[in-house]
Amino acid sequence: MPVLVPPKLSPGDRVRLVSPASTPRRSDVQRLVANLTRLGLKAEIGEHVFDEFGYLAGTDDDRLGDLNDAFRDPGIRAIVATRGGKGAYRIANRIDFEAARRDPKLLVGFSEITILHLILLKECGLVGLHGACWDAEVHGQIASSSFEQAVLTTDQVIISSDSNEETATLSTAGQASGRLIGGNQDLLATSVGWALPKLDGAILLLEAFNLRLGHIDRQLTMLSNSGALRGIAGIAVGQYTECGTDDTTQGDWTEVDVLRDRLPDLGVPVLGGLPIGHGKNARAVPIGTQATIDVSAGLLQVASAVQ
């Protein structure tokens, strides 16, 4: 399927904030609006952004309606998820893919929003951005600058492995090139059989939040045994934040030990230690564009998510 790369953002562009998953805090949305305004963008808040329906930001139809309204509005140039949480998987298969094909727009989000990136790639080839509109005051200048570069320029994104990241010890050897596809491990596993695009020749991106050892193991086993990972060219491993053991865990393994036990079976180069995910100084990274991992140089290079 041809890759659809949306245009970069320019001052004056309208950006729609939506909540496809859980309800955000109003203070967090205010920060989003302020940060987008600082960049010269016009931030608009979707009708149901603050709705509450159990752990969801409103009913499925209302959350989907906000998302599809943004894709259908010719004046909207990017869509920013207010947060992750839970529930985007409930509406992903009902996105207006024809509208997304007709007028490609950049979808910004990570964590739970991974499921939307995956199905948009599968159904219409639309490139997305794994990240958020991070502001420097709360998330640091590195994270904030990475978002700005990713949406306002067509510069290649280059991310270095950080030896201080726990997953850095997973790095093996070699180089690999292919489209960077993936994101949150939990949602990758959820997508198998219906939302996951073909990964033949792809660089698989993995990151996770709040998973126990058994969860990590089971999900990687499901991805592998399903055949979904057959033909991948390489693996880029980001942050596994607040993952690991709990009071019921036996043995002395950590989340990194589980990854070290499972990933070599795939027989491809692995570059770990990438500051991508839920941790400190996380970087925004395109999903669906051409990428290269060079393990010896400790670099992930990814073509821009915009043109």
C-alpha positions as CSV (number, residue, x, y, z in Angstrom):
1,M,0.0,0.0,0.0
2,P,1.3,3.5,-0.9
3,V,2.5,5.5,2.1
4,L,0.5,8.7,2.8
5,V,2.7,11.4,4.4
6,P,0.7,14.4,5.6
7,P,2.0,18.0,5.2
8,K,4.0,19.6,8.0
9,L,2.3,22.2,10.2
10,S,2.7,25.9,9.7
11,P,1.7,28.9,11.8
12,G,-2.0,29.5,11.6
13,D,-2.9,25.9,11.0
14,R,-5.9,24.5,12.9
15,V,-5.2,21.5,15.2
16,R,-8.1,19.5,16.7
17,L,-7.7,17.9,20.2
18,V,-9.6,14.7,20.7
19,S,-9.9,12.0,23.4
20,P,-10.2,8.6,21.7
21,A,-9.5,6.7,24.9
22,S,-9.7,7.9,28.5
23,T,-10.6,11.3,29.9
24,P,-7.8,13.8,30.3
25,R,-7.3,16.3,33.2
26,R,-8.5,19.8,32.2
27,S,-5.1,21.2,33.4
28,D,-3.3,18.9,31.0
29,V,-5.5,20.0,28.0
30,Q,-4.9,23.6,29.0
31,R,-1.2,23.0,28.7
32,L,-1.7,21.3,25.3
33,V,-3.6,24.3,24.1
34,A,-1.0,26.8,25.4
35,N,1.9,24.8,23.9
36,L,0.2,24.6,20.5
37,T,-0.6,28.3,20.6
38,R,3.0,29.1,21.4
39,L,3.9,27.4,18.2
40,G,1.5,29.6,16.3
41,L,-1.1,26.9,15.8
42,K,-4.8,27.2,16.4
43,A,-5.9,24.6,18.9
44,E,-9.5,23.5,19.0
45,I,-11.1,21.2,21.6
46,G,-13.3,18.4,20.3
47,E,-16.9,18.3,21.6
48,H,-16.5,15.2,23.8
49,V,-12.9,15.6,25.0
50,F,-13.9,15.8,28.7
51,D,-16.8,13.4,28.7
52,E,-16.8,10.6,31.2
53,F,-18.2,7.1,30.7
54,G,-16.6,4.7,33.1
55,Y,-12.9,4.8,32.4
56,L,-13.6,6.2,28.9
57,A,-13.8,9.7,27.6
58,G,-17.5,9.3,26.7
59,T,-19.3,6.6,24.7
60,D,-17.7,4.9,21.8
61,D,-19.9,6.7,19.3
62,D,-19.0,10.1,20.8
63,R,-15.3,9.5,20.9
64,L,-15.4,8.1,17.4
65,G,-17.5,11.1,16.3
66,D,-14.8,13.6,17.5
67,L,-12.1,11.6,15.7
68,N,-14.0,11.3,12.4
69,D,-15.1,14.9,12.5
70,A,-11.5,15.9,12.6
71,F,-10.5,13.7,9.7
72,R,-13.4,15.0,7.7
73,D,-12.9,18.7,8.3
74,P,-10.8,20.1,5.4
75,G,-9.6,22.9,7.6
76,I,-8.0,20.7,10.3
77,R,-4.4,20.0,9.5
78,A,-3.4,17.7,12.5
79,I,-5.2,15.7,15.2
80,V,-3.7,15.5,18.7
81,A,-4.8,12.9,21.2
82,T,-5.2,14.5,24.7
83,R,-4.0,11.3,26.4
84,G,-3.9,7.5,26.1
85,G,-5.4,5.3,28.8
86,K,-7.9,2.7,27.6
87,G,-10.6,2.4,24.9
88,A,-9.1,3.5,21.5
89,Y,-9.2,-0.2,20.5
90,R,-13.0,-0.1,20.8
91,I,-13.4,2.4,18.0
92,A,-10.3,1.9,15.8
93,N,-12.1,-0.3,13.2
94,R,-14.7,2.4,12.6
95,I,-12.4,5.2,11.6
96,D,-13.4,6.9,8.4
97,F,-10.5,5.6,6.4
98,E,-11.7,7.1,3.2
99,A,-11.6,10.6,4.8
100,A,-8.1,9.8,6.0
101,R,-7.0,8.8,2.5
102,R,-8.7,11.8,0.9
103,D,-7.1,14.4,3.1
104,P,-4.1,13.0,5.0
105,K,-3.6,14.6,8.4
106,L,-1.0,13.9,11.1
107,L,-2.3,12.0,14.1
108,V,-0.2,12.6,17.2
109,G,-0.3,10.3,20.2
110,F,1.3,7.3,21.8
111,S,0.6,4.5,24.3
112,E,-3.1,3.5,23.7
113,I,-3.0,5.6,20.5
114,T,-0.7,3.0,19.0
115,I,-3.7,1.0,17.9
116,L,-4.9,4.0,15.8
117,H,-1.5,4.4,14.2
118,L,-1.4,0.7,13.4
119,I,-4.9,0.5,11.8
120,L,-4.4,3.7,9.8
121,L,-1.2,2.3,8.4
122,K,-3.0,-1.0,7.6
123,E,-6.1,0.4,6.0
124,C,-4.8,3.5,4.2
125,G,-1.0,3.8,4.7
126,L,-1.2,7.0,6.8
127,V,2.0,7.9,8.6
128,G,1.6,9.0,12.2
129,L,3.7,10.5,15.1
130,H,4.4,8.4,18.2
131,G,4.7,11.1,20.8
132,A,2.8,14.1,22.3
133,C,2.7,17.8,22.4
134,W,5.1,17.9,25.3
135,D,5.9,21.2,27.0
136,A,9.3,22.0,28.3
137,E,8.2,23.0,31.8
138,V,6.8,19.6,32.6
139,H,8.5,17.1,30.2
140,G,11.8,18.9,29.6
141,Q,13.3,20.7,26.6
142,I,14.5,17.6,24.9
143,A,11.0,16.1,24.6
144,S,9.4,19.4,23.7
145,S,12.0,20.1,21.0
146,S,11.6,16.6,19.5
147,F,7.8,17.3,19.1
148,E,8.4,20.7,17.5
149,Q,10.9,19.3,15.0
150,A,8.7,16.4,14.1
151,V,5.6,18.5,13.2
152,L,7.1,21.7,12.0
153,T,10.0,20.5,9.8
154,T,10.7,17.7,7.4
155,D,14.1,16.9,9.0
156,Q,15.1,13.3,9.5
157,V,14.6,12.2,13.1
158,I,17.8,10.8,14.6
159,I,17.6,9.2,18.1
160,S,20.7,7.8,19.9
161,S,20.7,4.9,22.3
162,D,21.2,6.0,25.9
163,S,23.3,3.8,28.0
164,N,21.4,5.0,31.1
165,E,18.2,3.4,29.7
166,E,17.6,-0.1,31.1
167,T,16.9,-1.6,27.7
168,A,20.3,-0.5,26.4
169,T,21.8,-3.8,27.4
170,L,19.6,-5.6,24.8
171,S,21.6,-4.2,21.9
172,T,23.1,-6.9,19.7
173,A,25.0,-6.1,16.5
174,G,24.3,-5.3,12.9
175,Q,22.2,-2.9,10.8
176,A,18.7,-3.1,9.4
177,S,16.4,-0.9,7.3
178,G,12.7,-0.8,6.8
179,R,9.5,1.1,7.7
180,L,9.4,1.8,11.5
181,I,6.1,0.2,12.7
182,G,5.0,-0.4,16.2
183,G,4.9,1.4,19.5
184,N,3.3,0.3,22.7
185,Q,3.7,-3.5,23.2
186,D,0.3,-4.0,24.8
187,L,-1.5,-2.4,21.8
188,L,0.7,-4.3,19.3
189,A,-0.5,-7.5,20.9
190,T,-4.1,-6.3,20.9
191,S,-3.9,-5.5,17.2
192,V,-3.0,-9.0,16.1
193,G,-5.5,-10.4,13.6
194,W,-7.4,-7.2,12.8
195,A,-5.5,-3.9,13.2
196,L,-1.8,-4.9,12.7
197,P,-0.3,-4.1,9.3
198,K,2.1,-6.5,7.6
199,L,5.5,-6.3,9.2
200,D,7.5,-8.0,6.5
201,G,10.8,-6.0,6.1
202,A,9.8,-3.6,8.9
203,I,11.7,-2.3,11.9
204,L,9.6,-3.2,14.9
205,L,9.3,-0.5,17.6
206,L,8.6,-1.7,21.1
207,E,7.9,0.2,24.3
208,A,5.7,-0.5,27.3
209,F,4.2,0.9,30.5
210,N,3.1,-0.8,33.7
211,L,3.4,-4.4,32.5
212,R,4.4,-7.3,34.7
213,L,6.9,-9.9,33.5
214,G,4.2,-12.5,32.6
215,H,2.3,-9.9,30.6
216,I,5.5,-9.0,28.6
217,D,6.2,-12.7,28.0
218,R,2.7,-13.6,27.0
219,Q,2.3,-10.7,24.6
220,L,5.6,-11.4,22.8
221,T,4.7,-15.0,22.6
222,M,1.4,-14.2,21.0
223,L,3.0,-11.8,18.5
224,S,5.5,-14.4,17.6
225,N,3.3,-17.5,17.5
226,S,0.7,-15.7,15.4
227,G,3.2,-15.2,12.6
228,A,2.9,-11.4,12.9
229,L,6.6,-10.9,13.4
230,R,7.6,-13.2,10.5
231,G,10.0,-11.3,8.2
232,I,10.8,-8.3,10.4
233,A,14.2,-6.7,9.6
234,G,15.1,-5.5,13.0
235,I,13.9,-4.3,16.4
236,A,14.1,-0.9,18.1
237,V,13.5,-1.1,21.8
238,G,12.4,1.9,23.8
239,Q,11.5,2.5,27.4
240,Y,9.8,-0.2,29.6
241,T,8.5,2.2,32.2
242,E,7.1,1.0,35.6
243,C,7.3,-2.5,34.3
244,G,8.8,-5.5,36.1
245,T,8.1,-7.5,39.2
246,D,5.4,-7.3,41.9
247,D,4.8,-9.2,45.2
248,T,3.7,-12.3,43.3
249,T,6.8,-12.6,41.1
250,Q,9.1,-15.5,41.7
251,G,12.8,-15.6,40.7
252,D,15.1,-12.7,40.1
253,W,14.4,-11.7,36.5
254,T,13.5,-8.2,35.4
255,E,11.6,-7.0,32.4
256,V,14.9,-6.7,30.5
257,D,15.7,-10.4,31.3
258,V,12.3,-11.4,29.7
259,L,13.1,-9.3,26.6
260,R,16.6,-10.8,26.4
261,D,15.1,-14.2,26.6
262,R,12.5,-13.7,23.9
263,L,13.9,-11.2,21.3
264,P,17.0,-13.2,20.1
265,D,14.6,-15.9,18.8
266,L,13.6,-13.6,16.1
267,G,17.2,-13.6,14.7
268,V,17.4,-9.9,13.7
269,P,19.5,-6.9,14.9
270,V,18.2,-5.3,18.1
271,L,18.9,-1.7,19.2
272,G,17.9,-1.0,22.7
273,G,18.2,2.0,25.0
274,L,16.1,4.3,22.9
275,P,14.4,7.1,24.8
276,I,11.0,6.5,23.3
277,G,7.9,5.8,25.4
278,H,6.7,6.9,28.8
279,G,10.0,7.6,30.4
280,K,12.3,10.6,31.0
281,N,13.2,12.7,27.9
282,A,11.0,10.7,25.6
283,R,11.4,11.6,21.9
284,A,8.7,11.9,19.3
285,V,9.2,9.5,16.4
286,P,7.4,8.9,13.1
287,I,5.5,5.7,12.6
288,G,5.3,4.2,9.1
289,T,8.2,5.9,7.4
290,Q,11.6,4.4,6.3
291,A,14.1,3.9,9.1
292,T,17.5,2.4,9.8
293,I,19.0,1.0,13.0
294,D,22.8,0.9,13.3
295,V,23.6,-1.0,16.4
296,S,27.3,-0.3,16.4
297,A,26.7,3.4,16.1
298,G,23.7,3.2,18.5
299,L,21.5,5.2,16.2
300,L,17.9,5.0,15.0
301,Q,17.3,7.2,11.9
302,V,13.7,7.8,10.7
303,A,12.4,9.7,7.8
304,S,10.0,12.6,8.7
305,A,6.3,12.0,9.4
306,V,5.5,15.1,7.4
307,Q,6.4,16.5,4.0
